[in-house]
Amino acid sequence: MKHIGAIFDWDGVVVDSARLHVESWRQLADEEGHPPPAVPGLGGLGLKNEIVIGKLLGWTQDPAEMRRLMHRKEILFRERLARGGIEAIPGVVAFLRQLKAAGIPAAIGSSAPRANVVACIESLGLHGLFAASVTAEDVAHGKPDPEVFLKCAAALGLPPGDCVVFEDAPAGVEAARAGGIKVIGVLSTRTLEQLPGAVRYIHSFAEISPATLREVLG
């Protein structure tokens, strides 16, 4: 049987983190004396923080200042996570266990810092369900560049065409397609019309099975 792999974006695909991210950005803006961010979908853009701070919010272009703001924002996120925990996207934990039982390795491909991913794994008890992870620190180019997903496929020891990416953000879908990887759109943060380019769409991971991935990959 053909070996295949599953690659998961993190925020909005594995964890329901949009509210925590929006609250963290708002707190940071308040601390820094900026008006509340007015970026649509700020909690689930799928972009690296450099792009959010420099291009979308326009707070600074200075690299040192940008690093300071990025670091502070993610501290705020993890503080909120530690206080209140976080929820998994419906059905994803059971699906990850099905993949493991079926011998289909899973990888994390996220624009989030590794510390955020680790904190969420700890909170939800997801140890042992992922064979590899590629996070913000591991790539030079964020989504929509395909680097993160290509590195995930390589970490799983598979060609990109033998993997499926689960994504909820347009930048992530674009990144996967640019890398020659088929995408299943997760409609947790956007509608089907807002997430073009996927080969299949789901509202919950209860809608699919390991057999679904084999169908998608032919």
PADO-38256 format. One line per 2 residues: their letters; for each residue x, y, z of N, C-alpha, C, O. Coordinates in Angstrom, 1 decimal. Example, Ala and Ser with C-alpha at 12.3 -4.5 7.8 and 13.67 -1.06 7.14 Angstrom:
REM residues 2
as	13.2 -5.7 7.8 12.3 -4.5 7.8 13.2 -3.3 7.8 14.2 -3.3 8.5 | 12.8 -2.2 7.1 13.7 -1.1 7.1 12.9 0.0 7.9 13.4 1.1 8.0
//
This chain:
REM residues 218
mk	0.8 -1.2 0.0 0.0 0.0 0.0 0.9 1.3 0.0 1.9 1.3 0.7 | 0.5 2.2 -0.8 1.2 3.5 -0.9 1.3 4.2 0.4 0.4 4.3 1.2
hi	2.5 4.7 0.7 2.7 5.5 1.9 2.3 6.9 1.7 2.7 7.6 0.7 | 1.5 7.4 2.6 1.0 8.8 2.5 1.2 9.5 3.9 1.4 8.9 4.9
ga	1.1 10.8 3.9 1.2 11.6 5.1 0.2 12.7 5.2 -0.4 13.2 4.1 | -0.1 13.2 6.4 -1.1 14.3 6.6 -0.3 15.4 7.3 0.4 15.2 8.3
if	-0.5 16.6 6.8 0.1 17.8 7.3 -1.0 18.7 7.8 -1.9 19.1 7.1 | -0.8 19.2 9.1 -1.8 20.0 9.7 -1.3 21.4 10.0 -0.3 21.6 10.7
dw	-1.9 22.4 9.4 -1.8 23.8 10.0 -2.2 23.7 11.4 -2.9 22.7 11.8 | -1.9 24.6 12.2 -2.1 24.5 13.7 -3.4 25.3 14.1 -4.4 24.8 14.4
dg	-3.2 26.7 14.1 -4.3 27.5 14.6 -5.5 27.4 13.6 -5.4 27.6 12.4 | -6.7 27.1 14.2 -7.9 27.0 13.4 -8.0 25.6 12.7 -9.1 25.3 12.2
vv	-7.0 24.8 12.8 -7.1 23.4 12.2 -7.0 22.4 13.3 -7.8 21.4 13.4 | -6.1 22.5 14.2 -6.0 21.6 15.4 -6.5 22.3 16.6 -7.2 21.7 17.4
vd	-6.2 23.6 16.8 -6.7 24.3 18.0 -7.5 25.5 17.6 -7.3 26.2 16.7 | -8.6 25.7 18.5 -9.5 26.8 18.3 -8.9 28.0 19.0 -9.3 28.3 20.2
sa	-8.0 28.7 18.4 -7.2 29.7 19.1 -7.5 31.1 18.7 -6.8 32.1 19.2 | -8.4 31.4 17.8 -8.6 32.7 17.2 -8.9 33.7 18.3 -8.3 34.8 18.2
rl	-9.8 33.4 19.2 -10.1 34.4 20.3 -8.9 34.8 21.1 -8.7 35.9 21.4 | -8.1 33.8 21.5 -6.9 34.1 22.3 -5.9 35.0 21.5 -5.3 35.8 22.1
hv	-5.8 34.7 20.2 -4.9 35.5 19.4 -5.4 37.0 19.3 -4.6 37.9 19.5 | -6.7 37.1 19.0 -7.2 38.5 18.9 -7.1 39.2 20.2 -6.7 40.4 20.2
es	-7.4 38.6 21.3 -7.3 39.2 22.6 -5.8 39.6 22.9 -5.5 40.6 23.5 | -4.9 38.8 22.5 -3.5 39.1 22.7 -3.0 40.3 21.9 -2.3 41.1 22.4
wr	-3.4 40.3 20.6 -3.1 41.5 19.8 -3.7 42.8 20.4 -3.0 43.8 20.4 | -4.9 42.7 20.9 -5.5 43.9 21.4 -4.8 44.3 22.7 -4.7 45.5 22.9
ql	-4.4 43.4 23.5 -3.7 43.8 24.7 -2.4 44.4 24.4 -1.9 45.4 25.0 | -1.7 43.8 23.4 -0.4 44.4 23.0 -0.6 45.8 22.4 0.2 46.7 22.7
ad	-1.6 46.0 21.6 -1.9 47.3 21.1 -2.1 48.3 22.2 -1.6 49.4 22.2 | -2.9 47.9 23.2 -3.1 48.8 24.4 -1.9 49.1 25.1 -1.6 50.2 25.5
ee	-1.0 48.1 25.3 0.3 48.3 26.0 1.2 49.3 25.3 1.9 50.1 25.9 | 1.1 49.2 24.0 2.0 50.0 23.1 1.4 51.4 22.7 2.1 52.2 22.0
gh	0.2 51.6 23.1 -0.5 52.9 22.8 -1.0 53.0 21.4 -1.2 54.0 20.8 | -1.3 51.8 20.7 -1.8 51.8 19.4 -3.4 51.6 19.5 -3.8 51.1 20.5
pp	-4.1 52.0 18.5 -5.5 51.8 18.5 -5.8 50.3 18.4 -4.9 49.6 17.9 | -7.0 49.8 18.8 -7.3 48.4 18.6 -7.1 47.9 17.2 -7.6 48.6 16.3
pa	-6.5 46.8 16.9 -6.3 46.3 15.5 -7.7 46.1 14.8 -8.6 45.6 15.4 | -7.7 46.6 13.6 -8.9 46.5 12.8 -8.7 45.6 11.6 -9.3 45.9 10.5
vp	-7.9 44.6 11.7 -7.6 43.7 10.6 -8.6 42.5 10.6 -8.7 41.8 11.6 | -9.4 42.3 9.6 -10.4 41.3 9.5 -9.7 39.9 9.7 -8.7 39.6 9.1
gl	-10.3 39.0 10.5 -9.8 37.7 10.7 -8.4 37.6 11.3 -7.7 36.7 11.1 | -8.1 38.6 12.2 -6.8 38.7 12.7 -6.4 37.5 13.5 -5.2 37.1 13.6
gg	-7.3 36.7 14.1 -7.0 35.6 14.8 -6.7 34.3 14.0 -6.2 33.3 14.6 | -6.8 34.4 12.7 -6.6 33.2 11.9 -6.1 33.5 10.5 -6.6 32.9 9.5
lg	-5.1 34.4 10.4 -4.6 34.8 9.1 -3.6 33.7 8.5 -3.5 33.7 7.3 | -3.0 33.0 9.4 -2.0 32.0 8.9 -0.7 32.7 8.4 0.1 32.0 7.7
lk	-0.4 33.9 8.8 0.8 34.6 8.4 1.7 34.7 9.6 1.3 34.7 10.7 | 3.0 34.9 9.2 4.0 35.1 10.3 3.8 36.5 10.9 3.3 37.4 10.2
ne	4.2 36.6 12.2 3.9 37.9 12.9 4.7 39.1 12.3 4.2 40.2 12.4 | 5.8 38.8 11.6 6.5 39.9 10.9 5.6 40.6 9.9 5.6 41.9 9.8
iv	4.8 39.8 9.2 3.9 40.4 8.2 2.8 41.1 8.8 2.4 42.2 8.4 | 2.2 40.6 9.9 1.1 41.2 10.6 1.6 42.6 11.2 0.9 43.6 11.0
ig	2.7 42.6 11.9 3.2 43.8 12.5 3.6 44.8 11.5 3.3 46.0 11.6 | 4.4 44.4 10.5 5.0 45.3 9.6 4.1 45.8 8.5 4.1 47.0 8.1
kl	3.3 44.9 7.9 2.5 45.2 6.7 1.0 45.5 7.1 0.5 46.5 6.6 | 0.4 44.6 7.9 -1.0 44.8 8.1 -1.3 45.8 9.2 -2.2 46.6 9.0
lg	-0.5 45.8 10.3 -0.7 46.8 11.3 0.1 48.1 11.1 -0.3 49.1 11.6 | 1.2 47.9 10.4 2.1 49.1 10.2 2.7 49.7 11.4 2.9 50.9 11.5
wt	3.0 48.9 12.4 3.5 49.4 13.7 5.0 49.8 13.6 5.4 50.8 14.1 | 5.8 49.0 12.9 7.2 49.3 12.8 7.8 48.5 11.6 7.3 47.4 11.2
qd	8.9 49.0 11.1 9.7 48.2 10.2 11.1 47.9 10.7 11.9 47.3 10.1 | 11.3 48.4 12.0 12.6 48.2 12.6 12.7 46.7 13.1 11.9 46.3 13.9
pa	13.7 46.0 12.6 13.8 44.6 13.0 13.9 44.3 14.5 13.2 43.4 15.0 | 14.6 45.1 15.2 14.7 44.8 16.7 13.4 45.1 17.4 13.0 44.3 18.2
em	12.8 46.2 17.0 11.5 46.5 17.6 10.4 45.5 17.2 9.6 45.1 18.0 | 10.5 45.0 16.0 9.6 43.9 15.5 9.7 42.7 16.3 8.8 42.1 16.8
rr	11.0 42.3 16.6 11.2 41.1 17.4 10.7 41.3 18.8 10.2 40.3 19.4 | 10.9 42.5 19.4 10.3 42.7 20.7 8.8 42.6 20.8 8.3 41.9 21.7
lm	8.2 43.2 19.8 6.7 43.1 19.7 6.2 41.7 19.5 5.2 41.2 20.1 | 6.9 40.9 18.6 6.5 39.6 18.4 6.6 38.7 19.6 5.8 37.9 19.9
hr	7.8 38.9 20.3 8.0 38.1 21.5 6.9 38.4 22.6 6.4 37.5 23.2 | 6.6 39.7 22.8 5.6 40.1 23.8 4.3 39.5 23.4 3.5 39.1 24.3
ke	3.9 39.6 22.2 2.5 39.1 21.8 2.4 37.7 22.1 1.3 37.2 22.6 | 3.4 36.9 21.8 3.3 35.4 22.1 3.3 35.1 23.5 2.8 34.1 24.0
il	4.0 35.9 24.3 4.0 35.7 25.8 2.5 36.0 26.3 2.0 35.2 27.1 | 1.9 37.0 25.8 0.5 37.3 26.1 -0.4 36.1 25.8 -1.3 35.8 26.5
fr	-0.2 35.6 24.6 -1.0 34.4 24.1 -0.8 33.3 25.1 -1.8 32.7 25.5 | 0.4 32.9 25.4 0.7 31.8 26.3 0.2 32.0 27.7 -0.2 31.1 28.4
er	0.2 33.2 28.2 -0.3 33.5 29.5 -1.8 33.3 29.5 -2.4 32.7 30.5 | -2.5 33.7 28.4 -4.0 33.5 28.4 -4.3 32.0 28.3 -5.2 31.5 28.8
la	-3.4 31.3 27.5 -3.6 29.8 27.4 -3.4 29.1 28.7 -4.2 28.2 29.1 | -2.4 29.5 29.5 -2.2 28.9 30.8 -3.3 29.2 31.7 -3.6 28.3 32.6
rg	-3.9 30.4 31.6 -5.0 30.7 32.6 -6.3 29.9 32.2 -7.0 29.5 33.1 | -6.6 29.8 30.9 -7.9 29.3 30.6 -7.9 28.1 29.7 -9.0 27.5 29.4
gi	-6.8 27.6 29.3 -6.7 26.4 28.4 -7.2 26.7 27.0 -7.3 27.9 26.7 | -7.3 25.7 26.2 -7.7 25.9 24.8 -8.5 24.7 24.4 -8.3 23.6 24.9
ea	-9.3 24.9 23.4 -10.2 23.8 22.8 -9.6 23.3 21.5 -9.0 24.1 20.8 | -9.7 22.0 21.3 -9.4 21.4 20.0 -10.5 21.6 19.0 -11.7 21.7 19.4
ip	-10.2 21.7 17.7 -11.2 21.8 16.7 -12.0 20.5 16.7 -11.4 19.4 16.9 | -13.3 20.5 16.6 -14.1 19.3 16.7 -13.6 18.1 15.9 -13.5 18.3 14.6
gv	-13.5 17.0 16.5 -13.1 15.8 15.8 -11.7 15.5 15.5 -11.3 14.5 15.1 | -10.8 16.6 15.7 -9.4 16.4 15.3 -8.6 15.5 16.1 -7.8 14.7 15.5
va	-8.9 15.4 17.4 -8.1 14.5 18.2 -8.4 13.0 17.9 -7.5 12.2 17.7 | -9.7 12.7 17.7 -10.0 11.4 17.3 -9.5 11.0 15.9 -9.0 9.9 15.7
fl	-9.5 12.0 15.0 -8.9 11.7 13.7 -7.4 11.5 13.7 -6.9 10.6 13.0 | -6.7 12.3 14.5 -5.3 12.0 14.7 -5.0 10.6 15.2 -4.0 10.0 14.8
rq	-5.8 10.2 16.1 -5.6 8.8 16.7 -5.9 7.8 15.6 -5.3 6.7 15.5 | -6.9 8.1 14.7 -7.2 7.1 13.6 -6.0 7.0 12.7 -5.7 6.0 12.2
lk	-5.4 8.2 12.4 -4.3 8.2 11.5 -3.1 7.4 12.1 -2.5 6.6 11.4 | -2.9 7.6 13.3 -1.8 6.9 14.0 -2.1 5.3 13.9 -1.1 4.6 13.7
aa	-3.3 4.9 14.2 -3.6 3.5 14.1 -3.5 3.0 12.7 -3.2 1.8 12.6 | -3.8 3.8 11.7 -3.7 3.4 10.3 -2.2 3.5 9.8 -2.0 3.1 8.6
gi	-1.3 3.9 10.6 0.1 4.0 10.1 0.3 5.2 9.2 1.3 5.1 8.4 | -0.5 6.2 9.2 -0.3 7.4 8.4 0.3 8.5 9.3 -0.4 9.0 10.2
pa	1.5 8.9 9.0 2.2 9.9 9.9 1.6 11.3 9.7 1.2 11.6 8.6 | 1.6 12.0 10.8 1.1 13.4 10.7 2.2 14.4 11.1 3.0 14.1 12.0
ai	2.1 15.5 10.5 3.1 16.6 10.8 2.4 17.9 11.0 1.3 18.1 10.5 | 3.0 18.8 11.8 2.5 20.1 12.0 3.2 21.1 11.1 4.5 21.1 11.1
gs	2.5 21.9 10.4 3.1 22.9 9.6 2.5 24.3 9.9 1.5 24.6 9.3 | 3.2 25.0 10.8 2.5 26.2 11.3 3.4 27.4 11.2 4.6 27.4 11.3
sa	2.7 28.6 11.1 3.4 29.9 11.2 3.6 30.3 12.7 4.2 31.4 12.9 | 3.1 29.6 13.6 3.2 29.9 15.0 4.6 29.6 15.6 5.2 28.7 15.0
pr	5.0 30.2 16.6 6.2 29.9 17.3 6.1 28.5 17.9 5.0 28.0 18.3 | 7.2 27.8 18.0 7.2 26.4 18.5 6.7 26.4 20.0 6.0 25.5 20.4
an	7.0 27.4 20.7 6.6 27.5 22.1 5.1 27.5 22.2 4.5 26.9 23.2 | 4.4 28.1 21.3 2.9 28.1 21.3 2.4 26.7 21.0 1.5 26.2 21.7
vv	3.0 26.0 20.0 2.5 24.7 19.7 2.8 23.7 20.8 1.9 22.9 21.2 | 3.9 23.8 21.5 4.2 22.9 22.6 3.3 23.2 23.7 2.8 22.2 24.4
ac	2.9 24.5 24.0 2.0 24.8 25.1 0.6 24.2 24.8 -0.1 23.7 25.7 | 0.2 24.3 23.6 -1.1 23.7 23.2 -1.1 22.2 23.3 -2.1 21.6 23.8
ie	0.0 21.5 22.8 0.1 20.1 23.0 0.0 19.7 24.4 -0.7 18.7 24.7 | 0.7 20.4 25.3 0.6 20.1 26.7 -0.8 20.3 27.3 -1.3 19.4 28.0
sl	-1.5 21.3 26.9 -2.8 21.6 27.4 -3.8 20.6 26.9 -4.7 20.2 27.7 | -3.7 20.1 25.7 -4.6 19.1 25.2 -4.2 17.7 25.3 -5.0 16.8 24.9
gl	-3.0 17.4 25.7 -2.5 16.0 25.8 -2.4 15.4 24.5 -2.8 14.2 24.3 | -1.7 16.0 23.5 -1.6 15.5 22.2 -0.3 14.8 21.9 0.1 14.6 20.8
hg	0.4 14.4 23.0 1.7 13.8 22.9 1.7 12.5 22.1 0.8 11.7 22.2 | 2.6 12.4 21.1 2.8 11.1 20.4 1.9 11.0 19.1 1.9 10.0 18.4
lf	1.1 12.1 18.9 0.2 12.0 17.7 0.8 12.6 16.5 0.3 12.5 15.4 | 1.9 13.3 16.6 2.6 14.0 15.5 4.0 13.4 15.3 4.8 13.3 16.3
aa	4.4 13.0 14.1 5.7 12.5 13.8 6.7 13.6 13.6 7.9 13.4 13.7 | 6.3 14.8 13.2 7.2 15.9 12.9 6.5 17.2 13.1 5.2 17.3 13.1
sv	7.2 18.3 13.2 6.6 19.6 13.3 7.6 20.6 12.7 8.8 20.6 12.9 | 7.1 21.6 11.9 7.8 22.7 11.4 7.1 23.9 11.8 5.9 24.1 11.4
ta	7.8 24.8 12.5 7.1 26.0 13.0 7.8 27.3 12.5 8.7 27.2 11.7 | 7.4 28.4 13.0 8.0 29.7 12.5 9.5 29.8 12.5 10.1 30.3 11.6
ed	10.1 29.2 13.6 11.6 29.3 13.7 12.3 28.5 12.6 13.5 28.7 12.4 | 11.6 27.6 12.0 12.2 26.6 11.1 12.2 27.0 9.6 12.8 26.3 8.8
va	11.6 28.2 9.3 11.5 28.6 7.9 12.0 30.0 7.7 11.9 30.8 8.6 | 12.5 30.3 6.6 12.9 31.6 6.2 11.8 32.4 5.6 11.7 33.6 5.7
hg	10.8 31.7 5.0 9.7 32.3 4.3 8.4 31.8 4.8 8.2 30.6 4.8 | 7.6 32.7 5.2 6.2 32.3 5.7 5.3 32.0 4.6 5.5 32.3 3.4
kp	4.1 31.5 4.9 3.0 31.3 4.0 2.6 32.6 3.4 2.6 33.6 4.2 | 2.4 32.7 2.1 2.0 31.7 1.1 3.2 31.0 0.4 3.0 30.2 -0.5
dp	4.4 31.2 0.9 5.5 30.4 0.4 5.4 29.0 0.8 4.9 28.8 1.9 | 5.7 28.0 0.0 5.4 26.6 0.3 6.5 26.0 1.3 6.4 24.8 1.6
ev	7.5 26.8 1.7 8.6 26.2 2.5 8.2 25.3 3.6 8.7 24.2 3.8 | 7.2 25.8 4.4 6.8 25.1 5.6 6.3 23.7 5.3 6.6 22.8 6.0
fl	5.5 23.6 4.3 4.9 22.3 3.9 5.8 21.4 3.2 5.8 20.2 3.4 | 6.7 22.0 2.4 7.8 21.1 1.8 8.7 20.5 2.9 9.1 19.4 2.7
kc	9.0 21.3 3.9 9.8 20.8 5.0 9.1 19.7 5.8 9.7 18.8 6.3 | 7.8 19.9 5.9 7.0 18.8 6.6 7.0 17.5 5.8 7.3 16.5 6.4
aa	6.8 17.6 4.5 6.9 16.4 3.7 8.2 15.7 3.8 8.3 14.5 4.0 | 9.3 16.5 3.8 10.6 16.0 3.9 10.8 15.3 5.2 11.5 14.3 5.3
al	10.3 15.9 6.3 10.4 15.4 7.6 9.7 14.1 7.8 10.1 13.2 8.6 | 8.6 13.9 7.0 7.9 12.6 7.0 8.5 11.6 6.1 8.1 10.4 6.0
gl	9.5 12.0 5.3 10.2 11.1 4.4 9.3 10.8 3.2 9.4 9.7 2.6 | 8.5 11.8 2.7 7.5 11.5 1.7 7.6 12.6 0.6 8.0 13.8 0.9
pp	7.4 12.3 -0.7 7.2 13.4 -1.7 6.0 14.2 -1.4 5.1 13.8 -0.8 | 6.1 15.5 -1.7 5.0 16.4 -1.5 3.6 15.9 -2.0 2.6 16.0 -1.4
gd	3.7 15.3 -3.2 2.5 14.8 -3.8 1.8 13.6 -3.1 0.7 13.2 -3.5 | 2.5 13.0 -2.2 2.0 11.9 -1.4 1.5 12.4 0.0 1.2 11.6 0.9
cv	1.3 13.7 0.1 0.8 14.3 1.4 -0.5 15.1 1.1 -0.7 15.5 0.0 | -1.3 15.3 2.1 -2.4 16.1 2.1 -2.3 17.2 3.2 -1.9 16.8 4.3
vf	-2.5 18.4 2.9 -2.5 19.5 3.9 -3.9 19.8 4.4 -4.8 19.9 3.5 | -4.1 20.0 5.7 -5.3 20.6 6.2 -5.1 22.0 6.6 -4.2 22.3 7.4
ed	-5.9 22.9 6.0 -5.7 24.3 6.1 -7.1 25.1 6.3 -8.1 24.6 5.8 | -7.0 26.2 7.1 -8.2 27.0 7.2 -8.0 28.4 6.7 -8.9 29.2 6.8
ap	-6.8 28.7 6.2 -6.5 30.1 5.8 -6.1 30.2 4.3 -5.4 29.2 3.8 | -6.5 31.2 3.6 -6.1 31.3 2.2 -4.6 31.3 1.9 -4.2 30.6 1.0
ag	-3.8 31.9 2.8 -2.4 31.9 2.6 -1.8 30.5 2.7 -0.9 30.1 2.0 | -2.4 29.7 3.6 -2.0 28.3 3.7 -2.4 27.4 2.5 -1.6 26.6 2.1
ve	-3.6 27.6 2.0 -4.0 26.9 0.8 -3.1 27.2 -0.3 -2.6 26.3 -1.1 | -2.8 28.5 -0.5 -1.9 28.9 -1.6 -0.5 28.3 -1.4 0.1 27.9 -2.4
aa	0.0 28.2 -0.2 1.3 27.7 0.1 1.3 26.2 -0.3 2.3 25.7 -0.9 | 0.3 25.5 0.1 0.3 24.0 -0.2 0.2 23.8 -1.7 1.0 23.0 -2.2
ra	-0.6 24.5 -2.3 -0.8 24.3 -3.8 0.5 24.7 -4.5 0.9 24.1 -5.5 | 1.2 25.7 -4.0 2.5 26.1 -4.6 3.5 25.0 -4.5 4.5 24.9 -5.3
gg	3.4 24.2 -3.4 4.3 23.1 -3.2 3.9 21.8 -3.8 4.5 20.8 -3.6 | 2.8 21.8 -4.6 2.3 20.6 -5.2 1.6 19.7 -4.3 1.6 18.4 -4.5
ik	1.0 20.2 -3.2 0.3 19.4 -2.2 -1.2 19.7 -2.3 -1.6 20.8 -2.3 | -2.0 18.6 -2.3 -3.4 18.8 -2.3 -3.9 19.2 -0.9 -3.3 18.9 0.1
vi	-5.0 20.0 -0.9 -5.4 20.6 0.4 -6.9 20.2 0.6 -7.7 20.2 -0.2 | -7.1 19.9 1.9 -8.5 19.8 2.4 -8.8 21.0 3.2 -8.1 21.3 4.2
gv	-9.8 21.8 2.8 -10.1 23.0 3.5 -10.9 22.7 4.8 -11.9 22.1 4.7 | -10.5 23.3 5.9 -11.2 23.2 7.2 -12.0 24.4 7.4 -11.4 25.5 7.6
ls	-13.3 24.3 7.4 -14.1 25.5 7.4 -14.5 25.9 8.9 -15.6 26.0 9.3 | -13.4 26.1 9.6 -13.5 26.5 11.1 -13.6 28.0 11.2 -14.2 28.5 12.2
tr	-12.9 28.7 10.4 -12.8 30.2 10.5 -13.3 30.9 9.3 -13.5 32.1 9.3 | -13.5 30.2 8.2 -14.0 30.8 6.9 -15.0 30.0 6.2 -15.2 28.8 6.5
tl	-15.7 30.6 5.3 -16.7 29.9 4.5 -15.9 29.2 3.3 -14.8 29.6 3.0 | -16.6 28.3 2.6 -16.1 27.7 1.4 -15.7 28.8 0.4 -14.6 28.6 -0.3
eq	-16.5 29.8 0.2 -16.2 30.8 -0.8 -14.9 31.6 -0.4 -14.3 32.2 -1.3 | -14.6 31.7 0.9 -13.4 32.5 1.3 -12.2 31.6 1.3 -11.1 32.1 1.6
lp	-12.3 30.3 0.9 -11.2 29.4 1.0 -11.1 28.6 -0.3 -11.2 27.4 -0.3 | -10.9 29.3 -1.5 -10.9 28.6 -2.7 -9.6 27.8 -2.9 -8.5 28.1 -2.3
ga	-9.6 26.8 -3.7 -8.4 26.0 -4.1 -8.3 24.7 -3.5 -7.4 23.9 -3.9 | -9.1 24.3 -2.5 -9.0 23.0 -1.9 -9.7 22.0 -2.7 -10.5 22.3 -3.5
vr	-9.3 20.7 -2.6 -9.9 19.6 -3.3 -11.1 19.1 -2.6 -11.9 18.4 -3.2 | -11.2 19.4 -1.3 -12.3 18.9 -0.5 -12.4 19.8 0.7 -11.5 20.5 1.1
yi	-13.7 19.9 1.3 -13.9 20.8 2.4 -14.6 20.0 3.5 -15.4 19.1 3.3 | -14.2 20.4 4.8 -14.9 19.7 5.9 -15.3 20.8 6.9 -14.6 21.8 7.0
hs	-16.3 20.6 7.7 -16.7 21.5 8.8 -16.1 20.8 10.1 -15.9 21.6 11.1 | -16.0 19.5 10.1 -15.5 18.8 11.3 -14.7 17.6 10.8 -15.0 17.1 9.8
fa	-13.7 17.2 11.6 -12.9 16.1 11.3 -13.7 14.8 11.5 -13.2 13.7 11.1 | -14.9 14.9 12.1 -15.7 13.7 12.1 -16.3 13.3 10.7 -16.8 12.2 10.5
ei	-16.1 14.2 9.8 -16.6 13.9 8.4 -15.6 13.1 7.6 -16.0 12.7 6.5 | -14.4 12.9 8.1 -13.4 12.2 7.2 -12.8 11.0 8.0 -13.0 10.9 9.2
sp	-12.0 10.2 7.3 -11.3 9.1 7.9 -10.0 8.9 7.1 -9.8 9.6 6.1 | -9.1 8.0 7.6 -7.9 7.8 6.8 -8.2 7.4 5.4 -7.4 7.7 4.5
at	-9.3 6.7 5.2 -9.6 6.3 3.8 -9.9 7.5 2.9 -9.6 7.4 1.7 | -10.4 8.6 3.5 -10.6 9.8 2.8 -9.3 10.3 2.2 -9.3 10.8 1.0
lr	-8.2 10.2 2.9 -7.0 10.7 2.4 -6.5 9.9 1.3 -5.9 10.5 0.3 | -6.7 8.6 1.3 -6.3 7.8 0.2 -7.1 8.1 -1.0 -6.6 8.0 -2.1
ev	-8.4 8.4 -0.8 -9.2 8.8 -2.0 -8.7 10.1 -2.6 -8.6 10.2 -3.8 | -8.4 11.1 -1.7 -7.9 12.4 -2.2 -6.6 12.2 -3.0 -6.4 12.9 -4.0
lg	-5.8 11.3 -2.6 -4.5 11.1 -3.3 -4.5 10.1 -4.4 -3.5 9.7 -5.0 | -5.7 9.6 -4.6 -5.9 8.6 -5.8 -5.4 7.3 -5.5 -5.5 6.4 -6.4
//
